[in-house]
Structure formats: C-alpha cells, structure tokens
C-alpha cells in the first residue's frame, strides 16, 4: 500500500548522532532515541579490540542544542539491557527535566516511569495502527542480532508513522534485514525509511544491525527514500559513510539514499 501526499508536506529530519534524530513535522518536533552524553563519557563496546575506545566517539554537532530546544515529543525504540546508545543517562536527565512526553512500548513503560519520565505508552500489539498527532503510529518488530548474541539483546521495535499530508515514515529501530522487515516494507512501501547502517558487532557473533550489504538490499526493496544512520559514533560500528555512499552509487541507488552527516537536516518535502 503506497501512501499518497495530498497537501504540501512539511516533514524534515535532523540527524544528530548515531540513532538520535529529530523528526520535524509542522508544530511537532519528535526526538528519537536520545544519546546525549559528551564524547568518551560512556564505556567501550568492544572489550577485546586493539583499542578499547570509549563512547560516543564523537561529540554532538554544534547545532544540537538549538535543535533539541524545539522538541515536543520523544520516541524510544528500545532502552533496556544496557542499550545506552538509544537512551543514556544524559538523555534520561534531559527528558525528565523537561517532562517531554515519551512514547514507548508497554514493555518499556515501567522501566521508564521508574526513572521519572513522562511516559505515554502505546497499546500492546504490532498489527493495529494507533492514534498519534492526528495520524497513526504502528510498531514493527526488530531483530537486533541472531544466535547467542541475539539472545542477549533487547530487540525493541521500529515505528511506522503516517500523518495527514506528510510522507509516511518508517523508523526501523535496531534490526538486521529479516523476512519480517522485508515483508513490512513490501506491503506498506513507506515514502521514507530510516535504517541503521553501521554494521555493529561485538567481539563475538555477527552483525546486530544492518551493514553496507543489507542496507543496499533494503533500499532495493523499498521504493521511497532511504536515510541511513547509526554510523561513525560508536566503537562497534565499523561502516563509514563514504563506503555506504559509494555502494549506493555503484548499485544505482544514490538518487534515493541519503547518508546524512551529524547535524545535517534532510528536507522530505
């Protein structure tokens, strides 16, 4: 099902760092998965690497404070089992101080309430769209790695957001490219998809998010624009933006794939 745009859209996305971004749409500014700690404030994610780099490996961009000052809502894809790269202590403090409404799954609601956040959980279940900002929102299951590593991960969800007169938006969450993801994209064909492309992995086991190959394969399934992030900010994400851009060019997808720099705003109108 392809969603048509019936009036002039306003949607833009500001990529802040890693999976942290802001969706701007009319009067709403929706923060996604805030990791707001300064550079090197968080522990390493590769314990047996030659260099045990602390995280994040880069600071927030210079325009982060101004962008964050606009935020009206927050979406959390996953946050338990130590996933500080999607909600760290600084992000919790920032949300708690401002009492920003935090939209999350029922699974994460109690965890976030215990930390003093203004939690607005969705109903249980992935199949049914629910009301959201005058449109709808639907959760989509993630697979954050397979095997033993996958068994230890918090898999979380992605979000499919459809607002009147705006591009339909799929925020995939942290996932590898599974049959469930393929099926969802083929069925809904979002106008815009945001996917994690950093190829993250630990000392043992396979990738826990998409890398170059799977991101290109995803973009070949999707018919809309693909925005790739989750790169060049964490010590266990080896994919470079330059390499993904080159792969997109080689695959004939450069006209539909956007690989934004930190701080870059992508206009989806």
URKA-V181226 format. One record per residue. N is the residue number from 1. SS is DSSP state (H for helix, E for strand, L for the rest). PSI is psi as a letter, one per 20 degrees, with the letter a starting at -180 (NA if undefined). Layout:
n=[N | N]
ss=[SS | SS]
psi=[PSI | PSI]
This chain:
n=[1 | 2 | 3 | 4 | 5 | 6 | 7 | 8 | 9 | 10 | 11 | 12 | 13 | 14 | 15 | 16 | 17 | 18 | 19 | 20 | 21 | 22 | 23 | 24 | 25 | 26 | 27 | 28 | 29 | 30 | 31 | 32 | 33 | 34 | 35 | 36 | 37 | 38 | 39 | 40 | 41 | 42 | 43 | 44 | 45 | 46 | 47 | 48 | 49 | 50 | 51 | 52 | 53 | 54 | 55 | 56 | 57 | 58 | 59 | 60 | 61 | 62 | 63 | 64 | 65 | 66 | 67 | 68 | 69 | 70 | 71 | 72 | 73 | 74 | 75 | 76 | 77 | 78 | 79 | 80 | 81 | 82 | 83 | 84 | 85 | 86 | 87 | 88 | 89 | 90 | 91 | 92 | 93 | 94 | 95 | 96 | 97 | 98 | 99 | 100 | 101 | 102 | 103 | 104 | 105 | 106 | 107 | 108 | 109 | 110 | 111 | 112 | 113 | 114 | 115 | 116 | 117 | 118 | 119 | 120 | 121 | 122 | 123 | 124 | 125 | 126 | 127 | 128 | 129 | 130 | 131 | 132 | 133 | 134 | 135 | 136 | 137 | 138 | 139 | 140 | 141 | 142 | 143 | 144 | 145 | 146 | 147 | 148 | 149 | 150 | 151 | 152 | 153 | 154 | 155 | 156 | 157 | 158 | 159 | 160 | 161 | 162 | 163 | 164 | 165 | 166 | 167 | 168 | 169 | 170 | 171 | 172 | 173 | 174 | 175 | 176 | 177 | 178 | 179 | 180 | 181 | 182 | 183 | 184 | 185 | 186 | 187 | 188 | 189 | 190 | 191 | 192 | 193 | 194 | 195 | 196 | 197 | 198 | 199 | 200 | 201 | 202 | 203 | 204 | 205 | 206 | 207 | 208 | 209 | 210 | 211 | 212 | 213 | 214 | 215 | 216 | 217 | 218 | 219 | 220 | 221 | 222 | 223 | 224 | 225 | 226 | 227 | 228 | 229 | 230 | 231 | 232 | 233 | 234 | 235 | 236 | 237 | 238 | 239 | 240 | 241 | 242 | 243 | 244 | 245 | 246 | 247 | 248 | 249 | 250 | 251 | 252 | 253 | 254 | 255 | 256 | 257 | 258 | 259 | 260 | 261 | 262 | 263 | 264 | 265 | 266 | 267 | 268 | 269]
ss=[L | L | L | L | L | L | L | L | L | L | L | E | E | E | E | E | E | L | L | E | E | E | E | E | E | L | L | E | E | E | E | E | L | L | L | L | L | L | L | L | L | E | L | L | L | L | L | L | L | L | L | L | L | L | E | L | L | L | L | L | L | L | L | H | H | H | H | H | L | L | L | L | E | E | E | L | L | L | L | L | L | L | L | L | L | L | L | L | H | H | H | H | H | H | H | H | H | H | L | L | E | E | E | E | L | H | H | H | H | H | H | H | H | L | L | L | L | E | E | E | E | L | L | L | L | L | L | L | L | E | E | E | L | L | E | E | E | E | E | E | E | L | L | L | L | L | H | H | H | H | H | H | L | L | L | L | E | E | E | E | E | E | L | L | L | L | L | L | E | E | E | L | L | L | L | L | L | L | H | H | H | H | H | H | H | H | H | H | L | L | L | E | E | E | E | E | L | L | L | L | L | L | L | L | L | L | L | L | L | L | L | H | H | H | H | H | H | H | H | H | H | L | L | L | E | E | E | E | E | L | L | L | L | L | L | L | L | L | L | L | H | H | H | H | H | H | H | H | H | H | L | L | L | L | L | L | E | E | L | L | L | L | L | L | E | E | E | L | L]
psi=[p | p | p | q | p | i | r | o | r | i | p | q | p | o | o | f | p | c | j | p | r | p | o | p | o | c | i | q | o | o | p | p | m | o | o | j | q | r | p | j | i | q | r | q | i | o | h | j | q | h | o | n | p | r | q | q | i | q | r | q | r | h | j | g | g | h | g | h | i | i | p | h | r | p | p | p | h | q | i | r | k | j | m | i | i | i | o | a | g | h | g | g | g | g | g | g | h | i | l | p | p | o | p | r | q | h | h | i | g | g | g | h | h | i | j | j | q | n | p | m | q | r | q | q | q | i | h | p | q | q | q | o | l | i | c | q | q | p | q | p | q | q | o | l | q | r | b | g | g | h | h | i | q | o | h | a | r | r | p | o | p | o | q | p | j | q | p | q | p | o | o | i | a | o | q | r | o | r | h | g | g | g | g | g | g | h | g | h | m | q | h | p | p | p | q | p | j | i | k | p | q | a | h | q | r | a | q | i | r | q | b | g | g | h | g | g | h | g | h | h | g | q | i | a | q | p | p | p | b | l | q | k | i | q | i | j | n | i | p | q | g | g | g | g | g | g | g | h | g | h | j | k | j | h | i | i | p | p | n | q | r | p | i | p | p | p | p | j | NA]
